[in-house]
Amino acid sequence: MLGIVRPCRHHLPPALLRRWAAHLCGTCLALRDGHGQLARTATNVDALLVSVLTAAQTTTAGRHDRHAGPCPARGMRTATVVAGDGARLAAHAALLLAAGHLADHVDDRQGVLRHRPAAALTRRVADRWSARARPTAPAGFDPSALLAVPARQHAVEHAAGPLTLDEVTAPTADAVAAAFAHTAVLAGRPANAAPLAHAGAAFGRLAHLLDALEDLDDDRRTGRWNPVDATGAGVPATAAAARAQVATLGAALPVVELPDPHGLDARLAHRLLVHETERALERTCVRTEQPSTDHPPQPGDGTPGRGPRGLVGGCVAAAGLCCTGQLCCADPITGPWSGQPRSNPCASCCDCTECGCDCCDGCSEGGSCCDCCSCGN
């Protein structure tokens, strides 16, 4: 499951967590209905933001939910999930994003894709998903910006001359801006298209920058192209650019007109686009502050072993993370199979779901999790 916005029960009160799961399951089922079972693997926790934004701009009477049968991801429980144009747009965006990621991994010959048969099969899946995009796009949505991302990104990465972070992140920014703006069309609120496009561009740039920071050590080790080094920006400037995008999101969202600013979907949109993006940035900054893994530790240097583990060793390590509580509390954690340090999305959580005022909707900078503020939620 791809994406940077990954809330857990410690960050969302029960009602918002259930609503987030309803959007997630709705996106997954829309992928299945429109593109087959395999397409469900493209479910993207960032793409479902367009489903949330569509629902937040729609009155209760205009929302569409559906009953979903038992699913292993829900412990074989049934559920009421989000349906309608917003879920279909989320599924469409997720499919194209996944196709782009697959094509990118094939071009980089990463992991198992170094082998020609695996690369050919993956390329076929990516091409099929991209080919199905235009005829299955939600009504009125032009998928050109999303379809053009791989080619535009390839052109940027092979361009001669100096590049800026804005130029590198422009293809992703334009694609997400188009998807966010179309939620206003689906909801019948065209006045919201401009601020949502602005927010979408900021989110697209943020996602690209955080991905670059997360991958920096691996890209340096394998010689792959990375905008942090290619632009000469370096880690501090790239992190500062990412923080600026988080600030842009916080300023853009209040401009969007919502029929019920205190409804579940409106509050969820605020939590995901403002607070969870800030947490994503913090997770990435913690990860990039760890000692570089460019030079693996040598035997006898006193550093605990970090080499890749086999299947059995990885399973034992994963069980240890769960049983000792590290999976919930430690950040970073040591990947059970890779043996490398990695960020932990569920770490540094504060479970304030019982505090009554639901003040995590607006934690002031530098304040504690339960210091209410006047952010409008």
C-alpha positions in Angstrom: 0.0 0.0 0.0 1.6 3.2 -1.2 1.4 6.7 0.3 2.7 9.1 3.0 -0.6 9.8 4.9 -0.8 6.7 7.2 -2.9 7.5 10.3 -3.3 5.0 13.0 -5.7 4.6 16.0 -3.4 6.7 18.2 -3.8 9.7 15.9 -7.5 9.4 14.9 -10.4 9.1 17.3 -12.6 6.1 16.6 -15.2 7.9 14.5 -12.7 9.4 12.2 -10.7 6.1 12.0 -13.8 4.3 10.9 -14.6 6.9 8.3 -11.0 6.7 7.0 -11.3 2.9 6.7 -14.6 3.4 4.9 -12.9 5.6 2.3 -9.9 3.1 2.0 -12.2 0.1 1.5 -14.3 2.1 -0.9 -11.3 2.9 -3.0 -10.2 -0.8 -3.0 -13.6 -2.0 -4.1 -13.8 0.6 -6.8 -10.5 -0.7 -8.1 -11.8 -4.2 -8.1 -15.1 -3.3 -9.8 -13.4 -1.2 -12.5 -10.2 -3.1 -13.2 -10.3 -6.5 -11.6 -8.9 -8.2 -8.5 -5.2 -7.5 -9.3 -5.9 -3.8 -9.4 -6.7 -3.9 -5.7 -3.0 -4.1 -5.1 -2.8 -0.5 -6.3 -4.8 0.8 -3.3 -3.1 4.0 -2.2 -3.7 5.8 1.1 -2.8 9.1 -0.5 -5.2 8.7 -3.5 -8.1 8.1 -1.2 -7.7 11.8 -0.2 -9.8 12.7 -3.3 -12.6 10.5 -2.0 -12.4 12.3 1.3 -12.4 15.7 -0.3 -15.3 14.9 -2.5 -17.4 13.7 0.4 -16.4 16.7 2.5 -17.8 19.0 -0.1 -21.0 17.1 -0.5 -24.1 17.4 1.6 -25.3 14.3 3.5 -28.1 13.7 1.0 -25.6 13.6 -1.9 -23.2 11.0 -0.4 -23.1 7.4 -1.5 -22.2 4.5 0.8 -22.4 0.8 0.1 -22.4 -2.4 2.1 -19.3 -4.5 1.7 -19.0 -8.2 2.4 -16.4 -9.9 4.6 -12.8 -9.1 3.8 -9.5 -10.5 5.3 -8.2 -6.9 5.8 -11.2 -6.3 8.1 -10.9 -9.6 10.0 -13.6 -11.1 7.7 -16.1 -8.5 9.0 -18.7 -6.7 6.8 -18.6 -2.9 6.6 -20.3 0.2 5.2 -17.9 1.8 2.8 -17.8 4.9 0.6 -19.0 4.6 -3.0 -19.8 7.0 -5.8 -17.8 9.4 -8.0 -15.3 10.3 -5.3 -14.3 6.6 -4.7 -14.1 6.0 -8.5 -11.8 9.1 -8.9 -9.6 7.8 -6.0 -9.4 4.4 -7.6 -8.5 6.0 -11.0 -5.8 8.1 -9.4 -4.4 5.1 -7.5 -4.3 3.0 -10.6 -2.3 5.5 -12.6 0.0 6.3 -9.7 0.7 2.6 -9.3 1.3 2.2 -13.0 3.8 5.0 -12.9 5.6 3.5 -9.9 5.8 0.1 -11.6 7.2 1.6 -14.8 9.7 3.6 -12.8 10.9 0.5 -10.9 11.3 -1.4 -14.2 13.4 1.4 -15.6 15.6 1.5 -12.5 15.9 -2.3 -12.5 15.2 -2.5 -8.8 15.2 -5.7 -6.8 13.6 -8.7 -8.6 13.0 -6.4 -11.6 16.7 -6.9 -12.5 15.5 -10.1 -14.1 14.1 -9.8 -17.6 11.0 -12.0 -17.1 9.9 -10.2 -14.0 10.5 -6.8 -15.6 8.6 -7.8 -18.7 5.6 -9.0 -16.7 5.6 -5.8 -14.5 5.9 -3.6 -17.6 2.9 -5.4 -19.1 0.8 -4.8 -16.0 1.8 -1.1 -15.9 1.0 -0.6 -19.6 -2.4 -2.3 -19.2 -3.4 -0.1 -16.3 -2.3 3.0 -18.1 -4.2 2.0 -21.3 -7.4 1.5 -19.4 -7.2 4.9 -17.7 -8.7 7.2 -20.4 -11.9 5.1 -21.2 -12.6 4.4 -17.6 -12.0 7.9 -16.2 -14.8 9.4 -14.0 -17.2 11.6 -15.8 -15.7 14.9 -16.9 -12.2 14.1 -15.7 -9.3 14.5 -18.1 -6.6 12.0 -17.0 -3.9 13.6 -19.2 -1.9 15.1 -16.3 -1.8 11.8 -14.5 -1.0 9.8 -17.7 1.8 12.3 -18.6 3.7 11.9 -15.3 6.1 9.1 -16.2 7.1 10.6 -19.5 7.5 14.1 -18.0 9.5 12.8 -15.1 11.7 10.8 -17.4 12.3 14.0 -19.5 13.2 16.0 -16.3 15.6 13.4 -15.0 17.4 13.3 -18.3 17.4 17.0 -19.0 20.7 18.8 -19.6 21.7 21.7 -17.3 20.8 22.6 -13.7 17.5 21.7 -12.2 15.5 23.1 -9.3 13.3 21.2 -6.9 10.2 23.0 -8.3 11.1 21.7 -11.8 11.6 18.2 -10.6 8.4 18.0 -8.7 6.2 19.8 -11.3 4.8 16.6 -13.0 3.6 15.2 -9.7 2.3 18.6 -8.6 0.3 19.1 -11.8 -1.2 15.6 -11.6 -2.4 15.8 -8.0 -3.6 19.4 -8.6 -5.9 18.1 -11.4 -7.3 15.3 -9.2 -7.9 17.6 -6.2 -9.6 20.2 -8.4 -11.9 17.7 -10.0 -13.4 16.8 -6.6 -15.0 20.3 -6.6 -16.6 19.4 -10.0 -17.9 16.1 -8.7 -19.3 17.8 -5.6 -20.9 20.6 -7.6 -18.8 23.4 -6.0 -16.7 24.9 -8.9 -15.6 27.8 -6.7 -13.5 25.3 -4.7 -11.5 24.2 -7.8 -8.8 26.8 -7.5 -7.9 26.4 -3.8 -8.1 22.7 -4.1 -5.7 22.8 -7.2 -3.3 24.8 -5.0 -3.6 22.3 -2.2 -3.1 19.4 -4.6 0.0 20.9 -6.1 1.5 21.3 -2.6 0.6 17.8 -1.7 2.1 16.4 -4.9 5.3 18.3 -4.3 5.4 17.1 -0.7 4.9 13.5 -1.6 7.7 13.7 -4.2 10.1 15.4 -1.8 9.5 13.0 1.0 10.0 10.1 -1.3 13.3 11.5 -2.4 14.5 11.9 1.2 13.4 8.4 2.1 15.2 6.9 -0.9 18.3 9.0 -0.7 20.6 6.4 1.0 19.4 3.6 -1.3 19.7 5.7 -4.4 23.2 6.8 -3.5 24.2 3.3 -2.8 22.9 2.0 -6.1 23.7 5.0 -8.2 20.1 5.9 -9.0 19.0 9.4 -9.8 17.7 11.4 -6.8 16.5 15.0 -6.9 18.2 15.8 -3.5 21.6 15.3 -5.2 20.7 16.0 -8.8 19.5 19.5 -8.0 22.3 20.2 -5.5 19.7 21.2 -2.9 20.9 18.8 -0.2 18.9 17.4 2.6 18.3 20.6 4.7 17.0 22.6 1.7 14.8 19.7 0.5 13.4 19.2 4.0 12.7 23.0 4.2 10.9 22.8 0.8 8.8 19.9 2.1 7.9 21.9 5.3 6.8 24.8 3.1 4.4 22.5 1.3 2.9 21.4 4.6 2.4 25.1 5.5 0.8 25.7 2.1 -1.7 22.9 2.7 -2.6 24.4 6.1 -3.3 27.7 4.5 -5.2 26.4 1.5 -7.7 24.1 3.1 -9.6 26.7 5.2 -10.4 28.6 1.9 -12.4 25.6 0.6 -16.1 26.0 1.2 -17.7 23.0 2.9 -21.4 22.4 3.6 -20.6 21.1 7.1 -17.1 22.2 8.3 -17.5 20.1 11.5 -18.8 16.9 9.8 -16.8 13.7 9.8 -15.4 14.1 6.3 -14.5 17.7 6.7 -12.7 16.9 10.0 -11.0 13.9 8.4 -9.8 16.0 5.4 -8.2 18.5 7.9 -6.6 15.8 9.9 -5.1 14.0 6.9 -4.0 17.0 4.9 -2.7 19.2 7.8 -1.7 17.1 10.7 -0.8 13.7 9.1 1.3 15.5 6.5 3.2 17.1 9.3 3.7 13.7 10.9 4.9 12.3 7.6 7.4 15.0 7.3 8.6 14.4 10.9 8.9 10.7 10.2 11.0 11.3 7.1 13.3 13.9 8.9 13.9 11.4 11.7 14.8 8.7 9.1 17.2 11.0 7.1 18.9 12.0 10.4 20.0 8.4 11.0 23.6 7.5 10.2 24.0 6.9 6.5 23.9 3.3 5.3 26.1 4.1 2.3 28.9 2.1 3.9 27.6 -1.1 5.6 29.3 -1.9 9.0 32.3 -4.1 8.8 32.7 -7.2 11.0 34.3 -6.3 14.3 33.3 -2.6 14.3 31.0 -3.0 17.2 27.9 -2.3 15.2 25.0 -4.8 15.5 24.5 -6.9 12.4 22.2 -5.2 9.8 22.5 -7.6 6.9 19.4 -9.0 5.2 17.8 -11.8 7.0 16.2 -14.9 5.5 12.5 -15.8 5.7 12.7 -17.6 9.1 15.0 -15.0 10.6 12.8 -12.1 9.3 9.7 -13.7 10.8 11.4 -14.2 14.1 12.5 -10.5 14.1 9.0 -9.4 13.2 7.5 -11.4 16.0 10.0 -9.8 18.4 9.0 -6.3 17.2 5.4 -7.1 18.0 5.9 -8.9 21.3 8.3 -6.3 22.8 6.1 -3.3 21.8 8.7 -1.8 19.5 6.3 -1.8 16.6 4.1 0.7 18.3 6.7 2.8 20.3 10.1 2.7 18.7 11.2 5.0 15.9 13.2 4.2 13.9 12.9 0.4 14.0 15.1 -2.2 12.4 13.4 -3.7 9.4 12.7 -7.4 10.2 13.8 -8.7 6.8 16.2 -6.0 5.6 18.0 -5.5 8.8 18.2 -1.7 8.0 16.8 1.2 10.1 13.4 2.4 8.8 10.8 4.9 10.0 7.9 3.6 12.0 4.5 5.1 11.1 2.9 4.1 14.4 5.7 5.5 16.6 5.6 8.7 18.7 1.8 8.3 19.0 -0.2 9.8 21.7 -3.6 8.1 22.3 -5.8 11.1 23.2 -9.0 9.6 21.8 -10.6 9.8 25.3 -9.9 13.5 25.9 -13.4 14.5 24.8 -12.6 17.7 23.0 -11.1 16.0 19.9 -8.4 18.6 20.1 -5.9 16.7 17.9 -7.9 18.3 15.1 -5.9 21.4 15.9 -2.7 20.9 17.9 -0.8 24.2 18.1 2.8 24.1 17.0 5.0 23.2 20.0 2.0 22.4 22.2 1.0 19.1 23.6 -1.4 16.8 21.9 -4.3 17.8 24.1 -3.8 21.6 23.9 -6.9 22.8 22.0 -6.4 25.6 19.5 -8.5 27.7 17.2 -7.7 26.1 13.9 -11.4 25.7 13.1 -11.9 22.1 14.0 
